[in-house]
Amino acid sequence: SPHSDPEVGLYGVRLSDDGRVVDETPVLIAQGERPIYAKAVWDGRTFLVTWSERAGGSYRTIGNRVTFEGEVPRGSSVWRVDLGDIIPGTGR
């Protein structure tokens, strides 16, 4: 259940199977970012959290892994893609 604070970063809490919040303190997923459109998926072992952010005149999509224990491993960023790189000439 990701939530973003544009001044601080992207935080999330883990939920139990019945929808209860597991984490007393939200997990910091990305610091200093200005995230929008955050999404999270679970594969049974690891969460993948993705979000977009504005970078100059375009947007980029970023993803981080979050462990079952609620930790973001150092170097867990999976990608950073500028939309202009996949949609040439759009400037977005």
C-alpha positions in Angstrom: 0.0 0.0 0.0 2.4 2.8 -1.2 1.9 6.4 -0.1 4.0 9.3 -1.3 5.0 12.5 0.4 6.5 14.7 -2.3 8.8 16.6 0.1 10.3 13.5 1.7 10.0 10.3 -0.3 7.9 7.2 -1.0 6.7 5.1 2.0 4.7 1.9 2.2 3.2 -0.5 4.7 2.8 -4.2 4.4 -0.6 -5.7 4.8 -1.6 -9.1 6.2 -3.8 -11.5 4.2 -6.8 -10.1 5.9 -5.9 -6.5 5.2 -4.4 -5.5 8.5 -1.4 -3.1 8.5 1.7 -5.1 9.6 4.2 -2.2 9.9 3.9 0.2 12.8 6.3 2.5 11.0 6.0 2.9 7.2 8.9 1.5 5.2 11.0 4.1 3.3 11.1 2.9 -0.3 12.8 5.9 -1.9 14.1 9.1 -0.3 14.2 12.5 -1.9 12.0 11.5 -4.9 8.9 13.2 -6.0 6.9 10.1 -6.7 3.5 9.9 -8.5 1.4 6.9 -9.6 3.0 4.4 -7.1 2.0 0.8 -7.5 3.1 -2.4 -5.6 3.0 -6.1 -6.5 3.9 -9.2 -4.5 5.3 -12.5 -6.0 5.1 -14.5 -2.8 8.7 -13.6 -1.7 9.4 -10.0 -2.7 7.5 -6.8 -3.4 8.2 -4.7 -6.4 7.2 -1.0 -6.0 7.2 1.2 -9.1 6.5 4.9 -9.4 6.9 7.8 -11.9 8.6 11.1 -11.3 9.1 14.2 -13.3 12.6 14.7 -14.5 13.2 18.0 -16.4 10.6 18.1 -19.1 9.8 14.4 -19.1 8.8 11.6 -16.8 10.7 8.5 -15.8 9.6 5.2 -14.2 11.6 3.7 -11.3 11.2 0.4 -9.4 12.6 -0.9 -6.1 12.4 -4.3 -4.5 11.2 -4.6 -0.9 11.9 -7.8 1.0 9.3 -9.8 2.9 10.8 -8.3 6.1 10.0 -4.8 4.8 13.6 -3.8 3.9 14.8 -2.1 0.8 18.1 -3.8 -0.1 20.9 -1.5 -1.0 21.2 -1.3 -4.8 17.7 -2.7 -5.2 16.6 -0.2 -7.8 15.6 -2.2 -10.8 15.3 0.4 -13.5 15.1 4.0 -14.4 13.5 4.6 -17.8 12.9 8.0 -19.3 9.7 7.9 -21.3 11.4 9.8 -24.1 13.7 6.8 -24.5 10.8 4.5 -25.3 8.6 6.9 -27.1 11.1 8.8 -29.3 10.3 12.4 -30.1 7.6 12.8 -27.5 9.7 14.9 -25.1 7.7 13.1 -22.3 
